[in-house]
């Protein structure tokens, strides 16, 4: 989720996509070995992106700069592994268990950008079950106002929607979640673009 609107955000999105493509092209060149695994540590990916974004934008953290950057949630799974790896830059990972328990894997509160109080991104490793549902999303959903303009959906409202539909098949979930979101929004204008990614553990 790139900060800003219009042309500036679009250009930043293109820069970040290009940097990601370069990163994974370099990773694939080393082949399937220990070095290859190092490339796919999500915190390392976010750190590399941050360094390259700062270099590309010619920004230094001790200067007052325009807020140009990106929030990202990244989950990595190697085929055959019993665990997943996650790192977030201002965006969390939600895991909904079979018993409807929602576990929040919190991000580092930093953007992928030049930032005054930079913190090192962290990788979280944890085992999963086939029945688990994983959700990653941008803040466009949680920032949405209701039809009367009095309240936002916020993380509490989104969590309730996700838990409610977590047992459904993924494509049905997509329909059900959007129906609930649009019911909350009503005739209110959609505040921001957004993305929600959901995947079942058995699909990894």
C-alpha positions in Angstrom: 0.0 0.0 0.0 1.9 3.1 -1.3 1.4 6.4 0.4 -0.1 9.3 -1.5 -2.7 9.6 -4.2 -2.7 10.0 -8.0 0.4 10.1 -10.1 2.9 10.2 -7.2 1.5 7.0 -5.6 1.2 5.3 -9.0 4.9 6.1 -9.7 5.9 4.8 -6.3 4.0 1.6 -6.9 5.9 1.1 -10.2 9.2 1.7 -8.4 8.4 -0.9 -5.7 7.2 -3.5 -8.2 10.4 -3.0 -10.2 12.5 -3.4 -7.0 10.7 -6.6 -6.0 11.1 -8.0 -9.5 14.9 -7.3 -9.3 15.1 -8.9 -5.9 13.4 -12.1 -6.8 15.3 -12.4 -10.1 18.6 -12.3 -8.1 17.2 -14.9 -5.7 16.3 -17.3 -8.5 19.8 -17.0 -9.9 21.4 -18.6 -6.8 19.3 -21.8 -7.1 17.7 -23.9 -4.4 20.3 -23.9 -1.5 21.0 -22.2 1.8 21.7 -18.9 0.0 18.4 -19.2 -1.8 16.5 -19.6 1.6 18.2 -16.5 3.0 16.8 -14.5 0.1 13.3 -15.6 1.1 13.4 -14.3 4.7 10.5 -11.8 4.7 12.3 -9.3 7.1 15.3 -9.3 4.8 13.1 -8.6 1.9 11.5 -5.6 3.6 14.9 -4.3 4.7 16.3 -4.6 1.2 13.3 -2.8 -0.2 13.6 0.0 2.3 17.3 0.5 1.5 16.6 0.5 -2.3 13.5 2.8 -2.0 15.6 5.3 0.1 18.3 5.1 -2.5 15.9 5.5 -5.4 14.2 8.5 -3.8 17.5 9.9 -2.7 16.2 10.3 0.9 18.1 10.3 4.1 16.5 9.5 7.5 17.9 12.6 9.2 16.2 15.0 6.9 12.6 16.2 6.8 11.2 14.6 3.7 7.8 14.2 2.1 6.0 11.0 3.3 6.9 8.7 0.4 6.9 5.0 1.2 4.9 1.8 1.4 3.2 -0.4 3.9 3.5 -4.1 3.3 2.5 -7.5 4.8 4.6 -10.4 3.5 4.1 -14.1 4.2 6.6 -16.7 2.9 6.0 -20.4 2.7 8.4 -23.0 1.3 6.6 -26.0 -0.3 6.7 -28.9 2.1 7.4 -26.9 5.2 5.1 -27.1 8.2 5.6 -23.4 9.1 5.3 -20.0 7.5 7.3 -16.9 7.9 5.8 -13.4 8.2 7.1 -9.8 8.4 5.1 -6.6 8.3 5.8 -2.9 7.7 2.8 -1.3 9.4 0.5 -4.1 8.2 -0.4 -7.2 10.3 -1.2 -10.8 9.6 -4.4 -12.3 10.9 -4.7 -16.1 11.4 -8.1 -17.5 12.2 -8.1 -21.0 13.6 -10.6 -23.7 13.2 -12.2 -22.8 16.6 -12.7 -19.2 15.4 -9.8 -17.9 17.5 -8.1 -15.0 15.7 -4.4 -14.5 16.3 -2.8 -11.2 15.2 0.8 -11.3 14.2 1.8 -7.7 14.7 4.1 -5.7 12.3 7.0 -3.4 13.0 5.5 0.1 13.1 7.7 1.5 10.3 7.0 2.1 6.6 9.2 1.0 3.8 10.7 4.5 3.5 13.0 7.0 5.1 11.7 7.3 8.7 13.0 9.2 11.7 12.6 6.4 14.2 13.7 3.4 12.0 13.3 -0.1 13.6 14.6 -3.3 12.1 12.0 -5.5 10.5 11.3 -8.8 12.2 10.5 -12.2 10.9 7.9 -14.3 12.8 8.1 -18.1 12.3 5.2 -20.3 13.3 3.6 -23.6 12.5 0.2 -23.8 10.9 -2.7 -26.2 10.3 -4.5 -26.9 7.0 -7.7 -25.5 8.5 -6.0 -22.1 9.3 -7.1 -19.0 7.4 -4.5 -16.3 6.7 -5.5 -12.7 6.0 -3.4 -9.7 4.9 -4.9 -6.3 4.0 -4.3 -2.7 3.4 -5.9 0.0 5.6 -8.4 1.1 3.0 -10.9 -1.4 4.5 -10.5 -0.5 8.2 -10.6 3.3 7.4 -13.9 3.0 5.6 -16.8 5.2 7.1 -20.3 3.8 7.6 -23.3 5.1 5.7 -24.0 7.7 8.4 -20.4 8.9 8.5 -20.3 8.5 12.2 -18.0 5.4 12.6 -15.2 3.6 10.8 -15.1 -0.1 10.3 -11.7 -0.3 12.1 -9.8 -3.5 12.9 -12.5 -4.6 15.3 -15.2 -4.6 12.6 -12.9 -6.3 10.1 -11.9 -9.0 12.6 -15.6 -9.8 13.3 -16.3 -10.1 9.6 -13.3 -12.4 8.9 -14.1 -14.7 11.9 -17.7 -14.9 10.9 -16.9 -16.2 7.4 -13.5 -18.0 8.0 -15.0 -21.5 7.8 -16.4 -20.9 4.3 -14.7 -21.9 1.1 -12.3 -19.2 -0.1 -14.3 -18.0 -3.1 -17.5 -17.9 -1.0 -15.7 -15.9 1.6 -14.8 -13.3 -0.9 -18.4 -12.8 -1.8 -19.6 -12.9 1.9 -16.9 -10.5 3.1 -17.6 -7.9 0.4 -21.4 -8.2 1.1 -20.8 -7.4 4.7 -18.3 -4.6 3.8 -20.8 -3.0 1.4 -23.6 -3.3 3.9 -21.5 -1.4 6.4 -20.6 1.2 3.8 -24.1 1.6 2.5 -24.2 4.6 0.2 -21.1 6.2 1.7 -18.3 6.9 -0.8 -15.5 4.4 -0.7 -12.8 6.2 1.1 -9.7 4.5 -0.3 -8.6 1.6 -2.6 -7.9 -1.6 -0.7 -6.7 -5.1 -1.0 -7.6 -8.2 1.1 -5.7 -11.4 0.6 -7.0 -14.6 2.2 -5.5 -18.1 1.9 -6.3 -21.4 3.6 -3.4 -23.4 5.1 -4.3 -26.4 2.9 -3.8 -24.3 -0.2 -0.1 -23.5 0.6 
